[in-house]
Amino acid sequence: MPFTKVWLHIVWATRQRAPLLTIDMRQKLFAHIKENALSKGLHTDCVNGHVDHVHALISLGADQSISKALQLLKGESSFWVNKNALTKTKLDWHEDYFAVSVSESGVDQVRAYIKNQEAHHQRKTFQQEYNEFITKFGFAVRHN
């Protein structure tokens, strides 16, 4: 049996960054994401976010891919939210996402960053955070 631990910090947003994730709803959503991921064998260390996006720290197993993990997290969670009518309008996730590797020594720092989203976004918008991620991690931005 292979032993692997690949940490990822992943971020995804609502379609058109619609502010659909209210405080009460977020807690239910994040708990559901963790519970569902666990039932599918995906280790989700922490999940948090703000009104228009979600951050998660996950660890992939030997037979898991980033795209499958995101399909599980995003697809199932929007289905669950819509089935349970937790938002006033239909929740759709934007098709794009960030996924960056995290070293074992950086896990605590990323975990703290994710857990502090509410305070973090009192000082910075998601657009500012997005722009910082693009620059910091050297992502090429696609123009349609």
LUMMI-331960 format. One record per residue (C-alpha): residue in one letter; residue number from 1; x, y, z. Coordinates in nm, 2 decimals, padded with zeros to 4 digits. Example, Ala and Ser with C-alpha at 12.3 -4.5 7.8 and 13.67 -1.06 7.14 Angstrom:
<kolses>
fiti/kevo/xx/yy/zz
A/1/01.23/-00.45/00.78
S/2/01.37/-00.11/00.71
</kolses>
This chain:
<kolses>
fiti/kevo/xx/yy/zz
M/1/00.00/00.00/00.00
P/2/00.15/00.34/-00.10
F/3/00.18/00.61/00.17
T/4/00.12/00.96/00.03
K/5/00.04/01.30/00.17
V/6/00.00/01.57/-00.08
W/7/-00.14/01.89/00.08
L/8/-00.33/02.14/-00.13
H/9/-00.48/02.48/-00.06
I/10/-00.78/02.51/-00.29
V/11/-01.00/02.81/-00.35
W/12/-01.32/02.83/-00.56
A/13/-01.58/03.10/-00.61
T/14/-01.95/03.13/-00.67
R/15/-02.05/03.20/-01.03
Q/16/-02.01/03.57/-01.10
R/17/-01.89/03.60/-00.75
A/18/-02.25/03.62/-00.63
P/19/-02.25/03.69/-00.25
L/20/-02.48/03.38/-00.18
L/21/-02.29/03.24/00.12
T/22/-02.45/03.39/00.43
I/23/-02.29/03.33/00.77
D/24/-02.55/03.08/00.88
M/25/-02.55/02.90/00.55
R/26/-02.17/02.89/00.53
Q/27/-02.14/02.69/00.86
K/28/-02.39/02.43/00.73
L/29/-02.21/02.42/00.39
F/30/-01.86/02.38/00.53
A/31/-01.97/02.11/00.77
H/32/-02.14/01.93/00.48
I/33/-01.83/01.96/00.26
K/34/-01.61/01.80/00.52
E/35/-01.86/01.52/00.60
N/36/-01.92/01.44/00.24
A/37/-01.55/01.44/00.15
L/38/-01.47/01.21/00.45
S/39/-01.74/00.97/00.33
K/40/-01.57/00.96/-00.02
G/41/-01.22/00.91/00.13
L/42/-01.10/01.27/00.07
H/43/-00.92/01.42/00.38
T/44/-01.04/01.77/00.42
D/45/-00.85/01.93/00.70
C/46/-01.03/02.26/00.71
V/47/-01.29/02.45/00.51
N/48/-01.39/02.82/00.54
G/49/-01.46/03.11/00.32
H/50/-01.66/03.43/00.28
V/51/-01.98/03.54/00.10
D/52/-01.85/03.45/-00.25
H/53/-01.58/03.19/-00.22
V/54/-01.45/02.89/-00.03
H/55/-01.10/02.79/00.08
A/56/-01.01/02.43/00.18
L/57/-00.69/02.25/00.29
I/58/-00.70/01.90/00.17
S/59/-00.47/01.60/00.15
L/60/-00.49/01.38/-00.15
G/61/-00.45/01.00/-00.13
A/62/-00.25/00.80/-00.37
D/63/-00.54/00.73/-00.61
Q/64/-00.69/01.08/-00.60
S/65/-00.65/01.37/-00.85
I/66/-00.70/01.74/-00.81
S/67/-00.97/01.75/-01.07
K/68/-01.17/01.46/-00.91
A/69/-01.13/01.61/-00.57
L/70/-01.27/01.95/-00.69
Q/71/-01.55/01.78/-00.88
L/72/-01.65/01.60/-00.56
L/73/-01.63/01.92/-00.34
K/74/-01.78/02.16/-00.58
G/75/-02.04/01.95/-00.77
E/76/-02.18/01.77/-00.47
S/77/-02.19/02.07/-00.25
S/78/-02.39/02.29/-00.50
F/79/-02.63/02.00/-00.56
W/80/-02.68/01.97/-00.18
V/81/-02.73/02.34/-00.13
N/82/-02.98/02.36/-00.41
K/83/-03.17/02.05/-00.30
N/84/-03.20/02.19/00.05
A/85/-03.29/02.54/-00.07
L/86/-03.02/02.70/00.14
T/87/-02.98/03.01/-00.08
K/88/-03.24/03.25/-00.23
T/89/-03.12/03.17/-00.58
K/90/-02.96/02.87/-00.73
L/91/-02.60/02.82/-00.62
D/92/-02.35/02.76/-00.90
W/93/-01.98/02.75/-00.86
H/94/-01.74/02.92/-01.11
E/95/-01.57/02.66/-01.33
D/96/-01.22/02.78/-01.24
Y/97/-01.04/02.72/-00.91
F/98/-00.69/02.77/-00.75
A/99/-00.50/02.47/-00.63
V/100/-00.15/02.51/-00.49
S/101/00.07/02.26/-00.31
V/102/00.15/02.32/00.06
S/103/00.46/02.19/00.23
E/104/00.43/02.00/00.55
S/105/00.60/02.29/00.73
G/106/00.35/02.54/00.58
V/107/00.03/02.35/00.68
D/108/-00.02/02.54/01.01
Q/109/00.01/02.88/00.84
V/110/-00.23/02.79/00.56
R/111/-00.48/02.64/00.82
A/112/-00.47/02.96/01.02
Y/113/-00.52/03.17/00.70
I/114/-00.82/02.96/00.61
K/115/-00.97/02.97/00.95
N/116/-00.94/03.35/00.96
Q/117/-01.14/03.43/00.65
E/118/-01.40/03.65/00.82
A/119/-01.14/03.89/00.96
H/120/-00.93/03.87/00.65
H/121/-01.21/03.99/00.43
Q/122/-01.29/04.29/00.64
R/123/-00.96/04.42/00.51
K/124/-00.94/04.28/00.16
T/125/-01.19/04.19/-00.11
F/126/-01.19/03.85/-00.29
Q/127/-01.08/04.03/-00.60
Q/128/-00.77/04.17/-00.42
E/129/-00.70/03.82/-00.28
Y/130/-00.75/03.67/-00.63
N/131/-00.50/03.92/-00.78
E/132/-00.25/03.84/-00.51
F/133/-00.28/03.46/-00.58
I/134/-00.23/03.52/-00.95
T/135/00.09/03.71/-00.89
K/136/00.23/03.51/-00.60
F/137/00.19/03.17/-00.77
G/138/00.27/03.29/-01.12
F/139/-00.06/03.19/-01.28
A/140/-00.12/03.30/-01.64
V/141/-00.46/03.46/-01.67
R/142/-00.67/03.35/-01.96
H/143/-00.86/03.61/-02.16
N/144/-01.17/03.50/-02.33
</kolses>
